[in-house]
């Protein structure tokens, strides 16, 4: 596994060479200067998630938000200058909230609406919150990443989302 490190507060781990039929896993981590409870609450509010979840260059519109285990999620990411998976500039996403462990973890599954089979499948996103003396180490791990998602773009998107989360809660 190739591992690249970014500034002291961020790290990215990637499995870069994956055959399209194999599952890809990626993760990103960042030290956020806020306590785990504050960060956890940012996962539980519709407006909060819409504010920080979209990567740089995109806006999130959340249509369905049921933040309980088994609850549904439906949102559209609208990209300013990037191609989407569902249309020219959008990603339509549906999913389920799988697990909430207060102040420690949130797990959700997502699927992209797309006619391109390389974007098919259910991706699991696990957000882990680990308390540190100077804040919380937030790690997001994406498993079963569809083969059509470019690893470098996904890497940048996860880093951007963590930066948005930090800006929202710090």
N, C-alpha and C positions, 0 to 999 in steps of 0.2 A: 504494500500500500504506500502510495506517495503521500507525504505529509508536508504541507507548506505552512509556515508560520507568518503571521502578520504582526502588527504592533503589539506591544505587551498585553493589551487588553483584548486582542482577538486571535483566534486560531482557527484554521480550516483543515479538515481532514477529508480526503477525497479518494475514491477508488476510480481512477481515470480511464482505464482501458477495460471496457466492459462490452462483451458481445451483446447485440440487441436482445437476445433471448435470455440474458442473465439479468438478475436484479442488481440495481445500482444503489449504493448507500452513500450519502454525503452528510457531513455535519459541520457546524460552525459554532463558535463559542466566543463570548465576550463578557468581561467583567463590567457589570452595570452598578453604578454607585447609588443603589437604593436597596431597601430591605426586601426579602422574598415576598412578604405580604403585599407590598405596594406593586411589585411586578405581577404577582398572581392576579390581583384585581384588574390589571390591564388586559387579562385574558377573559375576564368574566363580563365585560361591558361591550355591547354592540358598537357604540360610538368610539370607545377606546380602541377596539381592535381595528375598526375601519380607519382610524387615524394613523396607526403605526404599522399595520401588517403589510401593506403594499410596499414593494421595493421602490427604490428611487426611480422616478420617471413614470410611475403608475399611481392610479387612484383606485381605492377599493370601495365598491358599493355593495353593502351587505343587505340582501333581501330576506333571508331567513337566518335567525340566530337563536338557537335553543341551547345555551351552555350548561347542559346537564348530561351525564353519561347516557348515550343513545340519542341525544338531541341532534337535530339537523342543522346544517350550515349550507347556505347558498350565497355565493357572491360572484361579482364580476370585477375583474381587474381590467382597468382601462389604461392602455399604454400611450404615452404621448408620441414617441418616435420609435417604437419597437413593434415587431410583428407579434400577433397573438396566436394562440393555439385554436381558438374557437372562431375567430373572424380576423379581419385585417389587423385590428389593434386591440382585441379583447381576449381574455381568458375567462370562460364561464366555468365555475367550480362548484361542485356539490360535495357534501361530505357529512360526516358524523363526528360528534364529540364522543370519544371512547372512554376517557378516564380523566378525572380531576382528583389530584391529591393536594389539598390546600397547602399553599406556600412551598410546594415541592415539585409538582409535575402536572403537565396537561398533555393529553394525547388526542389526536384527531386523525381521521382518514379523509383523503380528498381524491376526487376524480375530475379530470378535465373533459369538458364536452368538446369533441373534435372529430372530424371525419378522417383524420390521419391516425392509422392504427398504432403508430409509434408513440402516441400520447395516451394510449389506452392503459387501463389498470388502476388499481387503488394504491395510492402512496400514503404511507403513514408518517405523520410528523409528531415527534416526541420532543417536548420542551421540558428540560430539566433545570430546576432552580437549586443551586447549592450556595448556602450562606457562607460568606467570607468576612473577615474583620472589616474590610473596606467596601462591602457591598454584597452583590450576588453574582456568582458565575452562572450565566445563562447559556445553556447548550441546547441547540436544536439539531435533531438527527432526522433525516429523511430516509426512509427505507422503501424499497421497491419503487425507486424513481423511474418513471417511464423512460424508455430508451431514446425517445425523441427530444428529451430535455437536454440541452447542451450543458455538460458539467461546469464549464467556466461561467456561463450565464447564471446557472443555478447557484453556484458558489457566490458570485457577486450579489445575487438577489438575497441570499441568506444573510450575508454580511450587512447589506443595506437595511434589511428588516431589523436586524439586531441594533444597528445604529439608530433607526427610527424609534425602537422601543426604548433605548437609552435616553434619547432626547425627550421622549414623552414622560418618563418617570423621574428623571434626575432633576 
